[in-house]
Amino acid sequence: MVSATLRFAALSLSVALLGTSTALASDGTLAAGDYIGFTFFIGYMAMFAASVFFFFERGRVSDKWKTSMLVSGLITMIAAVHYFYMRGVWLDTGTSPTQFRYIDWILTVPLMCIEFYLLLRPAGASSSMLWRLFGGAVLMLVAGYMGEAVQPASNVMWGIISTIGWAIIIYEIYMGEARKRVDASDNAGVKTAFVRLRWFALAGWAIYPIGYMLLPGNLMAGMIPVSNMDLIYNIGDAVNKIGFGLVVYVMAINDTK
Ligand SMILES: *C/C=C(C)/C=C/C=C(C)/C=C/C1=C(C)CCCC1(C)C
């Protein structure tokens, strides 16, 4: 029943997205050598395919991990829809779709926090742990948006505030309650998955502040032309969102056997 509903949702999503893609032909063409444009298209299709994969595979894992699989699919699905729009902005204007980018992050990063929580819930994770992760994510992203879009002249200050939010998340998973829960867990698969997800949040996510520091007036300004920031963000998103979901998938499948 539930899996039939999900199949329907995946199907309607594909139909909706295919329907809107007629807008693509209006005047948007992808120039040869526009590698940023390439990554917007590849990112869109990869996120889309990953969502279908996670929704269908959800039926194969034990009940305990079904919500985790659903969340993996939601993360890539939300990203697929935003990539559809971002790809359009890039084609039509050649500018950075910063607003869509942050709208995407403010939805997907909290879902990634939920993924940590769901993984550790059988080990006794508290809801206050989830709220601390949410708090860190909101601080990180609101401050990042302020620096990137609202007050670019103060982007160093906003970047520092944003980094505090990221540090709250890193502290929680490396030293806080999340760490204690996973240490106490007797499920080897959960431990491995947690360590992998944690690595994404530390190393995989580091790509974003690096991109941010390339902004005019920021610490690494001018080292790479700033339009390439989208290239960095696009590759980072694909690795972090699809990779994150795959870690959960591998854990769930192994735990089901
Ligand atoms: C799927 C999207 C993800 C995982 C986005 C993650 C975004 C970040 C970790 C952004 C972090 C930032 C800082 C730590 C400081 C500078 C501003 C940001 C927002 C780029």
PDBQT file of the ligand as one rigid body, heavy atoms in Angstrom, charges set to zero:
ROOT
HETATM    1  C1  LIG A 301      22.751  19.447  -0.033  1.00  0.00    +0.000 C 
HETATM    2  C2  LIG A 301      23.293  20.633   0.460  1.00  0.00    +0.000 C 
HETATM    3  C3  LIG A 301      24.217  20.739   1.471  1.00  0.00    +0.000 C 
HETATM    4  C4  LIG A 301      24.752  19.526   2.170  1.00  0.00    +0.000 C 
HETATM    5  C5  LIG A 301      24.648  22.052   1.792  1.00  0.00    +0.000 C 
HETATM    6  C6  LIG A 301      25.536  22.352   2.757  1.00  0.00    +0.000 C 
HETATM    7  C7  LIG A 301      25.945  23.697   2.933  1.00  0.00    +0.000 C 
HETATM    8  C8  LIG A 301      26.926  24.115   3.796  1.00  0.00    +0.000 C 
HETATM    9  C9  LIG A 301      27.646  23.158   4.697  1.00  0.00    +0.000 C 
HETATM   10  C10 LIG A 301      27.245  25.526   3.818  1.00  0.00    +0.000 C 
HETATM   11  C11 LIG A 301      28.113  26.109   4.659  1.00  0.00    +0.000 C 
HETATM   12  C12 LIG A 301      28.536  27.508   4.701  1.00  0.00    +0.000 C 
HETATM   13  C13 LIG A 301      29.508  27.815   5.662  1.00  0.00    +0.000 C 
HETATM   14  C14 LIG A 301      30.002  26.821   6.671  1.00  0.00    +0.000 C 
HETATM   15  C15 LIG A 301      30.123  29.176   5.763  1.00  0.00    +0.000 C 
HETATM   16  C16 LIG A 301      29.903  30.026   4.553  1.00  0.00    +0.000 C 
HETATM   17  C17 LIG A 301      28.485  29.979   4.104  1.00  0.00    +0.000 C 
HETATM   18  C18 LIG A 301      28.003  28.564   3.748  1.00  0.00    +0.000 C 
HETATM   19  C19 LIG A 301      26.475  28.645   3.840  1.00  0.00    +0.000 C 
HETATM   20  C20 LIG A 301      28.417  28.280   2.307  1.00  0.00    +0.000 C 
ENDROOT
TORSDOF 0
